[in-house]
Amino acid sequence: MKNLLAFFLVSSLLIACAGNDKTIVIMSKGEATVDLNAGTIKAKDGAGHEEKLVAVNKADISFKLNTPTGEATVQLKENGLYIINVKNDTIIGSYQQYTSANQAQKVMSQESLAQKIDSLQQLSQGKNVSAANRNFFILPNQATLISNNPQAQVVGPYHQMRSAERVNGKDPEIYRFYSIKEIREMIAKLQALTVAPE
């Protein structure tokens, strides 16, 4: 009887914990210190882009942030994939349609180029940004739910990923993020392609 009672108690605890998966990508400039027990994330203004991946199985979790832009508290209630920005810079990104390696090299038309430039300009200004559009403008000291799928992937700033592979015949769910500096440089490069050669 004792063993049966212990089994039901453990089963109840596992059921209570099941389905609370959260994957958290912490983006910082220089290394960030994460203490899950204390619920704190500390970051200083360092060099380079750093990312930490943390998996949590809790229904509701909050973090106190201590970063170059000050202190804040963020709360993660829903299950899924989150980004917490502890940089002193805004992070901008969106969902990326699956592209195979051979399609990634496809030549872009002038019309597609103009649309891409317009889209990037709007993103850099925080316009037309919404979870429904699957694009994001993440200010410093902010946590944002990117997807309800904790297995979705994030490609962070300064990463040179060009294509992705299908997994078990399914397209991967990928979100690509940039710093504002990267977005501005990308816009300038694309605009240079719209100028006809003399």
Helices and strands as residue ranges (DSSP letters): H 2-17, E 21-29, E 32-35, E 40-43, E 49-57, E 61-67, E 70-76, E 80-85, E 91-96, H 101-104, H 110-124, E 135-138, E 142-147, E 153-155, E 174-179, H 180-193
